[in-house]
């Protein structure tokens, strides 16, 4: 068992390399073994990617995940938008299966116009439909609701864990940068991380804790929460990655970790991987 690390999309340093042909050598040069396909603006994937990526990934021990469109709205007050969201999730799952992607990250929704309780109720209804569709089509990729960075978004850790109780196969996507932003920098110590990991384990069990999906980046925030993603070079905003890497090693987990730094996601993922390997020793 081991944690896998990689970037969300391509770092600036990927440059003019050919995708996906040169992805394995690029990741290997940084010791990385995971990659998230970004479909935030829609599931628009080139035919060559469908054709080549599955074999390239499996042949080079790369775990692939996929981020579903940002415009999914599980808790929209408009029924049509919720129904469309089910279709977008299904489209993402089908694409993931064709690509050999193990997990699909889904934004949890908004609670700007309604109470958090009402938003969570609608999100659970919408997600239950997506789960039923996944099962009816026999799709393999796992749905991963994501913790969110803005305070008026659904997506606290507690809310995401409640969404995950809808289906035993669902896994949380815990974005520690988002959680730090929405709490105005409360993730500071190894005990802060440990308390969150304990909560996940107590709610979903050890197996789902071990297999969960993680997003990580430093994020600038305002009173409203997340403002923008930064790089690990930033010395003002958190959270720090080292305490998390220490716990992932000490608890012998089997997570996938995707770094979403702004333009240096592969380089910063490599820093996380090196820290993790150091704690394994």
Secondary structure, DSSP 8 states (H G I E B T S, - for coil): ---EEEEES--GGGTT--TTTTHHHHHHHTT--EEEEE-TT-----HHHHHHHHHHHHHTT-EEEEE--TT--TT-SSHHHHHHHHHHHHHHHHHHHHHT--EEEEE--B-SSS-HHHHHHHHHHHHHHHHHHHHHHT--SEEEEE--SBTTBS--HHHHHHHHTT-TT---EEEHHHHHHHTTS---SHHHHHHHHHHHHHHH-HHHHHH-EEEE--EEEETTEEEEE--TT-SSS---SHHHHHHHHHTT---EEEE--TTTHHHHHHHHHHHHHHHH-
